[in-house]
Amino acid sequence: MKSPNLVHVGLPTNFKAAPFANPVHTDILRQLEADIDAVTLDGKDVPVKLRVNRSIFVPLAKWSMVMTGNYRCVMPGAARPIRDAVHGDLDASAEIYGWVDALVRDLGASPDDQVPFEKYARAAESLLKPSSAARAIDAGVRRIERVDKLVQKVAAARGMQHDAVDAIVALVDAKLSANQGQLRAG
């Protein structure tokens, strides 16, 4: 049996980090960035990089992606691939993505901090597996990282709400609750 905490990287990706207030701490991140860039496996670059950015909002660019794809992999039945979550209803995906982007801009991000939906949608075409969050839920875990709920709560604090985001959170809540119930019953 595979570990439910296994993270599969389907595409080369960059983990984006914001700078710390203390430049000494940011220098540590920059050293990690350089060290990771230097790593090779079998003579090839590793597909995951760390990128330190100037904007504190760059890491929030992932919110649109995970809300549009990763958490929408969670289904009442079995999880679906990210590609299907995004491309199954491209108009709905664009709407969710744009709404989350607007939330992040409302927090102070610049459009330059964000990834355009079209670029994300093209990348999602090759994501043929469900997200790690959806796979973990299907494997029976009781808790996962809840970016979906974070987005919902931050939006609510700013007077924003989106029905599709609420539906995503409700479905993830229900699936995790069912997993907790199975644990108690077992």
Protein Blocks (a to p, Z undefined) as FASTA:
>chain_A
ZZfkbccdfbdcdddddddfblklmmmmmmmmmmmmmpceehiacfbdcdddfblklmmm
mmmmmmmmmmmmpcfkdcddfklmmmmmmmlmmmmmmmmmmmmmmnopafklpccfklmm
mmmmmmmbccfklmmmmnopabdcdfklmmmmmmmmnopacfklmmmmmmmmmmmmmmmm
mmmmZZ
